[in-house]
Amino acid sequence: MLISTATARALDDIAIRERDVMHAFTPGAVPERSDVARTGGAQFSLDPLCVAAPEGAYFVCTDERGRQCYTRDGGFAFRDGALVDRDGRAILGYREAGAPLSPLSADPVDAALGLTGDVRVEADGSVTYRRATIDPRSGKREMQVTTLGRVALARFAAATKLQAVDAARMVAPAGIAPHLGRPGDGNFGELHPFARERSGIDIDRGLKRLQESYLALDALHGAQLARDGVRKTAMDLLK
């Protein structure tokens, strides 16, 4: 059965509203409709790999197609010796000053031997772990702090509208390049360790807008039934 253009738009609006409501508790989520947006802000976390980005800045990651993506969700993990996001995708950064943007990972030998303990992200974006070493002469065991590099941050011009990949990750429009840097480098503020960005979606407003969308669809359905009734009556009179 064919549906009208207005009904199709109403169904699309409901689908978008439902997605926004479903992501209201996803860290770093960005709403598809700006009328349910709220200031995210950071919430405390006990995880040393959780950090919140400064206002207006994004972490840089990759997607399954190898594209650079941008996210406010700093809920990271350390898997197989590499810093990744909640879905296991690489987080990008700088291994040292002047180095190109690349995934941050530990020395393969350290990772294979399980020597990458106590991994954390510092306020300046440094990703560190404690590596146990033994002095061959004294036999004394010591802990050495090793740095993988520093997490990258990205910023866009105020008028730039990023395109959503999912609830928390976005890509830049074609031809738009971000300004990249590191936390605390003079262009970007420092990270907030032991914190994670909250969702940027207001659940109460989201539910209200969803209800309004359903009511609008009901009104369209009622109007369609009324029009169909008038047409039927007119056809009956012509018979």
SULRALIN-V253976 format. One record per residue. N is the residue number from 1. RES is the residue in three letters. PHI is phi in degrees with one decimal (none if undefined). D_CENTER is the distance of its C-alpha to the mean C-alpha in whole Angstrom. Layout:
N;RES;PHI;D_CENTER / N;RES;PHI;D_CENTER
//
This chain:
1;MET;none;38 / 2;LEU;-77.4;37 / 3;ILE;-117.6;35 / 4;SER;-73.2;35 / 5;THR;-60.7;33 / 6;ALA;-63.0;32 / 7;THR;-66.5;31 / 8;ALA;-60.9;29 / 9;ARG;-64.7;27 / 10;ALA;-64.9;27 / 11;LEU;-67.3;26 / 12;ASP;-63.0;23 / 13;ASP;-63.8;22 / 14;ILE;-62.3;22 / 15;ALA;-61.1;20 / 16;ILE;-66.6;17 / 17;ARG;-62.2;18 / 18;GLU;-64.5;18 / 19;ARG;-62.7;15 / 20;ASP;-61.1;14 / 21;VAL;-64.0;16 / 22;MET;-62.9;15 / 23;HIS;-99.7;11 / 24;ALA;-65.1;13 / 25;PHE;-118.7;12 / 26;THR;-86.2;9 / 27;PRO;-55.8;7 / 28;GLY;74.8;5 / 29;ALA;-65.1;6 / 30;VAL;-116.7;8 / 31;PRO;-69.9;11 / 32;GLU;-76.4;13 / 33;ARG;-113.8;16 / 34;SER;-67.6;16 / 35;ASP;-74.7;19 / 36;VAL;-116.0;17 / 37;ALA;-77.3;14 / 38;ARG;-140.8;15 / 39;THR;-69.4;14 / 40;GLY;-63.1;12 / 41;GLY;76.4;14 / 42;ALA;-104.6;14 / 43;GLN;-124.0;15 / 44;PHE;-64.3;18 / 45;SER;-139.8;17 / 46;LEU;-84.9;20 / 47;ASP;-82.3;18 / 48;PRO;-69.0;19 / 49;LEU;-97.0;15 / 50;CYS;-95.7;13 / 51;VAL;-139.9;13 / 52;ALA;-110.7;11 / 53;ALA;-78.6;11 / 54;PRO;-64.6;14 / 55;GLU;-57.8;14 / 56;GLY;82.4;13 / 57;ALA;-112.2;12 / 58;TYR;-127.8;9 / 59;PHE;-79.4;8 / 60;VAL;-110.9;10 / 61;CYS;-137.8;9 / 62;THR;-124.5;11 / 63;ASP;-115.6;11 / 64;GLU;-65.7;15 / 65;ARG;-95.4;16 / 66;GLY;83.7;16 / 67;ARG;-75.1;14 / 68;GLN;-75.0;12 / 69;CYS;-122.0;9 / 70;TYR;-132.0;7 / 71;THR;-146.4;4 / 72;ARG;-94.5;5 / 73;ASP;-81.8;5 / 74;GLY;-99.5;8 / 75;GLY;-85.6;9 / 76;PHE;-90.7;11 / 77;ALA;-141.3;14 / 78;PHE;-123.2;17 / 79;ARG;-127.5;19 / 80;ASP;52.9;22 / 81;GLY;80.1;22 / 82;ALA;-127.4;19 / 83;LEU;-82.0;15 / 84;VAL;-134.1;12 / 85;ASP;-86.1;9 / 86;ARG;-63.9;9 / 87;ASP;-102.1;10 / 88;GLY;85.2;13 / 89;ARG;-91.9;12 / 90;ALA;-62.5;13 / 91;ILE;-94.2;12 / 92;LEU;-95.4;14 / 93;GLY;-166.2;16 / 94;TYR;-118.9;20 / 95;ARG;-68.1;23 / 96;GLU;-159.6;25 / 97;ALA;-59.5;26 / 98;GLY;85.7;27 / 99;ALA;-77.1;25 / 100;PRO;-73.0;23 / 101;LEU;-64.5;19 / 102;SER;-159.8;19 / 103;PRO;-62.0;17 / 104;LEU;-100.6;18 / 105;SER;-143.0;21 / 106;ALA;-80.1;24 / 107;ASP;-56.4;27 / 108;PRO;-54.7;28 / 109;VAL;-67.8;31 / 110;ASP;-59.1;30 / 111;ALA;-63.6;27 / 112;ALA;-66.0;30 / 113;LEU;-89.6;32 / 114;GLY;69.2;29 / 115;LEU;-95.9;30 / 116;THR;-100.3;26 / 117;GLY;-95.5;26 / 118;ASP;55.3;25 / 119;VAL;-74.7;22 / 120;ARG;-151.6;20 / 121;VAL;-113.9;18 / 122;GLU;-88.4;20 / 123;ALA;-62.2;19 / 124;ASP;-88.1;20 / 125;GLY;87.1;17 / 126;SER;-67.2;20 / 127;VAL;-103.3;19 / 128;THR;-124.1;23 / 129;TYR;-144.9;25 / 130;ARG;-98.7;28 / 131;ARG;-114.2;31 / 132;ALA;-75.9;34 / 133;THR;-126.4;37 / 134;ILE;-125.5;41 / 135;ASP;-69.3;43 / 136;PRO;-65.0;46 / 137;ARG;-87.2;49 / 138;SER;-96.3;48 / 139;GLY;75.7;46 / 140;LYS;-74.7;44 / 141;ARG;-91.0;41 / 142;GLU;-131.0;38 / 143;MET;-108.3;34 / 144;GLN;-112.2;33 / 145;VAL;-84.5;29 / 146;THR;-113.4;28 / 147;THR;-107.5;25 / 148;LEU;-77.4;23 / 149;GLY;150.5;21 / 150;ARG;-123.6;19 / 151;VAL;-62.3;15 / 152;ALA;-86.4;15 / 153;LEU;-124.0;13 / 154;ALA;-129.1;13 / 155;ARG;-139.6;14 / 156;PHE;-122.7;15 / 157;ALA;-58.4;18 / 158;ALA;-55.9;18 / 159;ALA;-86.3;19 / 160;THR;-73.4;17 / 161;LYS;-106.6;15 / 162;LEU;-74.4;12 / 163;GLN;-102.6;12 / 164;ALA;-71.1;9 / 165;VAL;-95.7;9 / 166;ASP;-151.6;8 / 167;ALA;-61.1;6 / 168;ALA;-116.6;3 / 169;ARG;-115.4;4 / 170;MET;-136.4;7 / 171;VAL;-123.1;10 / 172;ALA;-81.9;13 / 173;PRO;-60.6;16 / 174;ALA;-55.3;19 / 175;GLY;84.0;21 / 176;ILE;-103.9;19 / 177;ALA;-108.7;18 / 178;PRO;-81.7;16 / 179;HIS;-86.6;18 / 180;LEU;-107.5;17 / 181;GLY;-170.3;18 / 182;ARG;-126.3;18 / 183;PRO;-57.9;18 / 184;GLY;72.3;21 / 185;ASP;-90.1;23 / 186;GLY;101.5;24 / 187;ASN;-101.6;22 / 188;PHE;-123.8;19 / 189;GLY;-72.7;19 / 190;GLU;-77.6;19 / 191;LEU;-76.1;16 / 192;HIS;-107.2;16 / 193;PRO;-67.9;17 / 194;PHE;54.1;17 / 195;ALA;-149.3;15 / 196;ARG;-144.1;11 / 197;GLU;-61.2;9 / 198;ARG;-77.1;10 / 199;SER;-64.7;9 / 200;GLY;-93.6;10 / 201;ILE;-115.9;12 / 202;ASP;-83.2;16 / 203;ILE;-64.3;18 / 204;ASP;-65.6;21 / 205;ARG;-66.8;21 / 206;GLY;-61.8;19 / 207;LEU;-65.9;22 / 208;LYS;-64.5;24 / 209;ARG;-66.8;23 / 210;LEU;-64.6;23 / 211;GLN;-61.5;26 / 212;GLU;-62.2;27 / 213;SER;-65.6;26 / 214;TYR;-65.4;28 / 215;LEU;-63.8;31 / 216;ALA;-64.2;31 / 217;LEU;-66.3;31 / 218;ASP;-60.4;34 / 219;ALA;-64.7;36 / 220;LEU;-64.0;35 / 221;HIS;-63.2;37 / 222;GLY;-63.3;40 / 223;ALA;-64.7;40 / 224;GLN;-64.7;40 / 225;LEU;-61.7;43 / 226;ALA;-64.0;45 / 227;ARG;-63.6;45 / 228;ASP;-62.9;46 / 229;GLY;-65.3;49 / 230;VAL;-64.4;50 / 231;ARG;-62.4;50 / 232;LYS;-63.6;52 / 233;THR;-61.9;55 / 234;ALA;-64.0;55 / 235;MET;-66.6;56 / 236;ASP;-63.4;58 / 237;LEU;-69.3;60 / 238;LEU;-80.4;61 / 239;LYS;-71.7;62
//
